[in-house]
């Protein structure tokens, strides 16, 4: 795909949604971090349902520690892998309290050292909470990038690095959210909704569904 097509694609994304953001519900960087940690292999809807009550009783890292791992599991038991997630979240909260004055660090290296926080989670937090020009490649972004030919790659990291090179700078901050939403609601996995897609004339997918 050439740069002119890419520019037009992201221009249309912006025209359709000028201020895209995550569908996770959060009030600050800490709540976002916890929500993203919980969202692995889970829907945003299920995470929001759990955190609605969880954040009422534990809005800070210290209050998570007071709640404890068993107490945390009570609130997140409806979410997949909740045992592992609870253990990692409590360990992360301990580190935040002891090393970062209960604040979420604004740096990739520090974030990725937190238990249960990988590159994708760090990218979401850096982008959404702190405004960094990062792109967290999940299954939706990986599919949309490869299918449209915006940025092809065999691994999420390969796609991420290519996107950072080819997405026009003026669109880079919001690219993550536009691509996720497009993959979630239009360019879906089994049968993409090409008939209602506003970039279908620019997309280079060969087997379009109309």
N, C-alpha and C positions, 0 to 999 in steps of 0.2 A: 504494500500500500504506500502511495506517495504522500508527501507532507501536506499537499493541498487538500487531499481527501481527509486526512486526519484533522486538519484545522477545521474544516467544514463540519465534521462529525462533532467535535467538541463545542463548536459554536452553536450547533443545534441543541446539544445537551444543555448548554447554558440558557438558551432561549426557552426551553421547556421547563427548566428548573434552575432558577437563578441562585438559589441558596440551598444546595443539597446538604443533608447531614445524615448521621446515623439514625436508625429507627430505635436504637436503644434509648431508654429514658434515664437521664442522669442530671445531677445538679453541679457536679464539679469533677475534677480530674480523678479523684479517688473513686467516686461512684462509677465513672466510666471504666476505669481500670478493672474494678471488680466485675462489672457487667460484661466486659469483653472476655475476661477469664472464664466466666460462666457460659459464654456463648459458643464455645467450641463444641461442635457436633450437637448444637441445640438451636432452636429458633429464637429470634429476638422477642417474639411474643411470649414464649415460655419464660425467658429471662426477665422480661419486664414484669410479668405476673409475680415472679418470686421476689424480685428486688423491691417491688412496691411496698411490701410488708417488712422485708429485711432492713432496708435503709431507714425505716421509722425507728427501729430498735437499735440499729448499729450504723450510725452515719459517719463514724470515724474509725481509723485503724485500731485505736485503743478499745473502743467499744466492741469491735470484732473480737479482740483478744479476751475481753470480759465475757462475751457470748460463748467463746470456746468452740472447738471443732464440732462437738456433739450438738451444741446449740445451733451452730451454723447449718448443719445438715438438716435440721428440722425445717428450715426455710427454703432449702434448695433441693430437697429430696425428689422433687418432680422433674429435675433437670438431669440429663444423661451424665454419667461419670461423676456424680455428685460427691462420692467418697474421696476420690483423688482431688477433685477441685477444692473441696473443703480443706483438705490437708495443705494444699499449696497456698490457698488464700490466707490461712492462719499463719503460715510461715512467712508469707509476703508481708502481712500486717506487722509481724514482729520486727522484720527488717525495717519497715517504714518508720516504726516508732523509735527503734534504737539507733538507726543510722541517718534518717532523713527528717527528723523532727515531725513525723507523721505526714509529710508532704510527698506527693508523687514526684520522682525525679524527672527532670526535663532533658533527658539524654538517653540515647539508644543503649549505650554500654551499661549504664546503671539499671535501666529497665529490664534488659535481657538477663541480668543476673538475679532477678527476682524469681522465686520458684513458680513454675507454671506460666511464665511469660516468655514467649518465643518472639521471633522476628515479626510475625504477622500482628500479634497483640501489641507489641511495641510500636509498630507503624501506625496502628489505629489511634493509640493514645497520643503519639507525637503529632499526628495530623489533626485529630479532632479536638484535643484538649489544648494543644500548644501551637497549632498553626504551622507545623513543619510541612514542607512539600514532600510528603511520603505517600507511598501507595502500598496498601496491604493486600496482597494477592490471595484471595480466597477462591473457592470453587467457582463462584459466579464470575469474578474478574478473569480468572484463568480461561474459562470457557468463552466469554465474550471477546477477549483479546485475541484468542486463537481463531475463533469462528469468523469474526469480522476481518481478521488479518491486520488489525490495528497494531498488534505486537505479538508475534508468534514465539513460542518457546516450549521446551519439553518439561520444564520444571517451573514452579511458582517463582523461584528466585530469578530464573532466566527471564521470565515475563516481566517481573517487577523492574529489573534493571533496564530492560528494553523500553518499557513504558516511560521510565524516568528520562530516557534519551529522546524519545520521539513525540511525547505529548507536548504541545506548545506551552511555553512557560506561563503564559497568562491563565492557562486552564489547569495547571498541575496540582494546585492545592485541592480542587474539588473533583479531580478526575476519579479518585478512589470511590467517592460516593455515587457519582454518576454511573460508573461501570457496574457497581454492585446493584443499584436499583434497576438498571437496564436488564441485568442478568436475572434478577429476582422476579420481575414482572413482565418483561417482554421477550428477551432473548433466553427463554427458559430451556432447560436441558433437553427434554424429549421432543417437543414440537414447538420451536420458536414461533412467536406471533408476528411473523414477517408482514402480514397484511396490515397491521396497525403500527408497524415500526417506522419511526420518523427518520431513520437513517438507512432504510433498506436499499435506496438507490446508490448509496456509497459503500455499503457493506460488500465484502468480497466472498461471502459464504456462497458456495456453489449450489447447495440443495435447499434453497429458500422455500418456505411453506406459505402458500397463499390460499 
